[in-house]
Amino acid sequence: MRVWSIGIYTGASPHCLAPHPDAVNPVLTAAHVTDCPATFVADPFMLQAGGAWYMFFELMAASGIGAIGLASSADALSWRYQRIVLQEPFHLSYPHVFEWGGEYFMTPETLAAGAVRLYRADPFPFRWTPVADLVTGSLADPSLFRHRDRWWLLACGAPYAHDSLRLFESRELGRGWAESAISPLIEGDRRTARPAGRVTEHQGNLIRFAQDCHPYYGAAVRAFAMESFPESLRERELPHPVLDSAGAEWSSAGMHHVDPHRQPDGGWIACVDGAQRIG
């Protein structure tokens, strides 16, 4: 059995990262959860608001249904668990959170809803209200981003095979979504298809993170510069892997998620997840 936890990494770029020397990794585990029995925590996304850091993550309850948990921090190194902030009758994970127009939104993975569902904070960070279903279908790890005055959404179209990457686009956040003419971007490749975190801009390129699911789900994270997007998906792979299981015991059984953020000094800080094999 693999048990997932969350750590903090740092580096000179979003794709060249190592454990933060001042963080005691893992910074969050299932043992930190206080409002329900939990078996693991994973898929962390964080952002800064009002001088504090907030991290949203998948919290796997002992019932086997995932919810979205919240932790907060003054320095992004030491974290305090808060509580479950989003729970549905179905499983939730991958809480992709972002700010737009002075409001905060989230597109968690909502497979059982049959659509990628958009939630708005009401108020931030403790309450989230569904506002629209953006795209119908069974789509895993939806990763939404803004580029060239349009909204784009990457998602895995084969949630259990992990080998398909589809692309959707819209001029407006809450409506008008359609599959792009160049979608699917990837078919039949478990090493590069499934999203592994927020699409990030660096040195004029969009950086796409992908789960390497060979030889097993969540084996590593790879990064790709999307050099010709949106006309096509001509990509250049960046130093591989961004994350893997080599190193600390807490992440020795796999790593499959990264969320990097630029720091005022030009460096980067990221929340990541890793698995340890128990039993």
NORZIWO-V479180 format. One record per pair of residues at least 6 apart in sequence whose C-alpha atoms are under 8 Angstrom apart, sorted by the first residue. I is the first residue (numbers start at 1). J is the second residue. If there is no record, write none. Layout:
# NORZIWO-V479180
i j
I J
I J
This chain:
# NORZIWO-V479180
i j
1 277
1 278
1 279
2 253
2 275
2 276
2 277
2 278
3 39
3 40
3 275
3 276
3 277
3 278
4 29
4 40
4 41
4 42
4 251
4 273
4 274
4 275
4 276
5 26
5 27
5 28
5 29
5 30
5 40
5 41
5 42
5 250
5 251
5 273
5 274
5 275
6 25
6 26
6 27
6 28
6 29
6 41
6 42
6 44
6 271
6 272
6 273
6 274
7 19
7 23
7 24
7 25
7 26
7 27
7 28
7 271
7 272
7 273
7 274
8 19
8 20
8 23
8 25
8 26
8 27
8 76
8 77
8 269
8 270
8 271
8 272
9 17
9 18
9 19
9 20
9 269
9 270
9 271
9 272
10 17
10 18
10 19
10 20
10 267
10 268
10 269
10 270
11 17
11 18
11 267
11 268
11 269
12 266
12 267
12 268
13 202
13 267
13 268
14 200
14 202
14 260
14 261
14 262
14 268
14 269
14 270
15 223
15 238
15 239
15 242
16 239
16 242
17 242
17 243
19 25
22 77
23 77
23 78
24 77
24 78
25 250
26 250
27 77
27 78
27 79
28 41
28 79
28 81
29 40
29 41
30 38
30 39
30 40
30 41
30 59
31 38
32 81
33 81
33 83
34 81
34 83
35 83
35 84
36 61
36 62
37 61
37 62
38 59
38 60
38 61
38 62
39 59
39 60
39 61
39 62
40 59
40 60
40 61
41 57
41 58
41 59
41 60
42 57
42 58
42 59
42 273
42 274
43 57
43 58
43 93
43 94
43 95
43 197
43 256
43 257
43 258
43 272
43 273
44 55
44 56
44 57
44 58
44 94
44 95
44 257
44 258
44 259
44 271
44 272
44 273
45 55
45 56
45 57
45 94
45 95
45 96
45 97
45 197
45 259
45 271
46 53
46 54
46 55
46 56
46 97
46 259
46 271
47 53
47 54
47 55
47 97
47 98
48 54
51 74
52 72
52 73
52 74
52 75
53 72
53 73
53 74
53 75
53 76
54 70
54 71
54 72
54 73
54 125
55 70
55 71
55 72
56 68
56 69
56 70
56 71
56 95
56 97
57 68
57 69
57 70
57 93
57 94
57 95
58 66
58 67
58 68
58 69
58 92
58 93
58 94
58 95
59 66
59 67
59 68
59 69
59 93
60 66
60 67
61 67
65 90
65 91
65 92
66 87
66 90
66 91
66 92
66 93
67 84
67 85
67 86
67 87
67 88
67 91
67 92
67 93
68 84
68 85
68 86
68 87
68 92
68 93
68 95
69 82
69 83
69 84
69 85
69 86
70 81
70 82
70 83
70 84
70 85
70 126
71 79
71 80
71 81
71 82
71 83
72 79
72 80
72 81
72 82
73 79
73 80
85 125
85 126
85 127
85 128
86 127
86 128
90 110
90 112
90 113
91 110
91 111
91 112
92 108
92 109
92 110
92 111
93 108
93 109
93 110
93 141
94 107
94 108
94 109
94 141
94 142
95 106
95 107
95 108
95 109
96 106
96 107
96 108
96 142
96 143
96 144
96 197
96 198
97 104
97 105
97 106
97 107
98 104
98 105
98 106
99 105
103 120
103 121
104 120
104 121
104 124
105 118
105 119
105 120
105 121
106 118
106 119
106 120
106 121
107 116
107 117
107 118
107 119
107 142
107 143
107 144
108 116
108 117
108 118
108 141
108 142
109 116
109 117
109 139
109 140
109 141
109 142
110 116
110 117
110 139
110 140
111 137
111 138
111 139
111 140
112 138
114 136
114 137
114 138
115 133
115 134
115 135
115 136
115 137
115 138
115 139
116 133
116 134
116 135
116 136
116 137
116 139
116 142
117 130
117 131
117 132
117 133
117 134
117 135
118 130
118 131
118 132
118 133
118 134
118 174
119 128
119 129
119 130
119 131
119 132
120 128
120 129
120 130
120 131
121 127
121 128
121 129
122 128
122 129
131 174
132 174
132 175
133 174
134 174
134 175
134 176
134 177
135 177
135 178
138 157
138 158
138 159
139 155
139 156
139 157
139 158
139 159
140 155
140 156
140 157
140 158
140 159
140 194
141 155
141 156
141 194
141 195
141 196
142 153
142 154
142 155
142 156
142 195
143 153
143 154
143 155
143 195
143 197
143 198
143 199
144 151
144 152
144 153
144 154
144 198
144 199
145 151
145 152
145 153
145 198
145 199
146 152
149 171
150 169
150 170
150 171
150 172
151 169
151 170
151 171
151 172
151 173
152 167
152 168
152 169
152 170
153 167
153 168
153 169
154 165
154 166
154 167
154 168
154 195
155 165
155 166
155 167
155 194
155 195
156 162
156 163
156 164
156 165
156 166
156 193
156 194
156 195
157 163
157 164
157 165
157 166
158 164
158 165
161 190
162 189
162 190
162 193
162 194
162 213
162 217
163 186
163 187
163 188
163 189
163 190
163 191
163 192
163 193
163 194
164 184
164 185
164 186
164 187
164 188
164 189
164 190
164 193
164 194
165 183
165 184
165 185
165 186
165 187
165 193
165 194
165 195
166 179
166 183
166 184
166 185
166 186
167 179
167 180
167 182
167 183
167 184
167 185
168 177
168 178
168 179
168 180
168 183
169 177
169 178
169 179
169 180
170 176
170 177
170 178
171 177
182 231
182 232
185 233
186 192
186 193
187 193
190 211
190 212
190 213
190 214
191 210
191 211
191 212
191 213
191 214
192 210
192 211
192 212
192 222
193 210
193 211
193 212
194 210
194 211
194 212
195 208
195 209
195 210
195 211
196 209
196 210
196 211
196 221
196 256
196 257
196 258
197 208
197 209
197 210
197 257
197 258
197 259
198 208
198 209
198 258
198 259
198 260
199 206
199 207
199 208
199 209
200 206
200 207
200 208
200 260
201 207
205 225
205 226
205 227
206 225
206 226
206 227
207 223
207 224
207 225
207 226
208 223
208 224
208 225
208 226
209 221
209 222
209 223
209 224
209 258
210 221
210 222
210 223
210 224
211 217
211 218
211 219
211 220
211 221
211 222
211 256
211 257
212 218
212 219
212 220
212 221
212 222
212 256
213 219
213 220
218 254
218 255
218 256
219 244
219 245
219 253
219 254
219 255
219 256
220 241
220 242
220 243
220 244
220 245
220 254
220 255
220 256
221 241
221 242
221 243
221 244
221 255
221 256
221 257
221 258
222 237
222 238
222 239
222 240
222 241
222 242
222 243
223 237
223 238
223 239
223 240
223 241
223 242
224 235
224 236
224 237
224 238
225 235
225 236
225 237
225 238
226 233
226 234
226 235
226 236
227 233
227 234
227 235
227 236
228 234
228 235
243 255
243 256
244 251
244 254
244 255
245 251
245 252
245 253
245 254
245 255
245 274
246 252
249 276
250 274
250 275
250 276
251 273
251 274
251 275
251 276
252 274
252 275
252 276
252 277
253 274
253 275
253 276
253 277
254 274
254 275
254 276
255 272
255 273
255 274
255 275
256 272
256 273
256 274
257 272
257 273
258 270
258 271
258 272
258 273
259 270
259 271
259 272
260 268
260 269
260 270
260 271
261 268
261 269
261 270
262 268
262 269
263 269
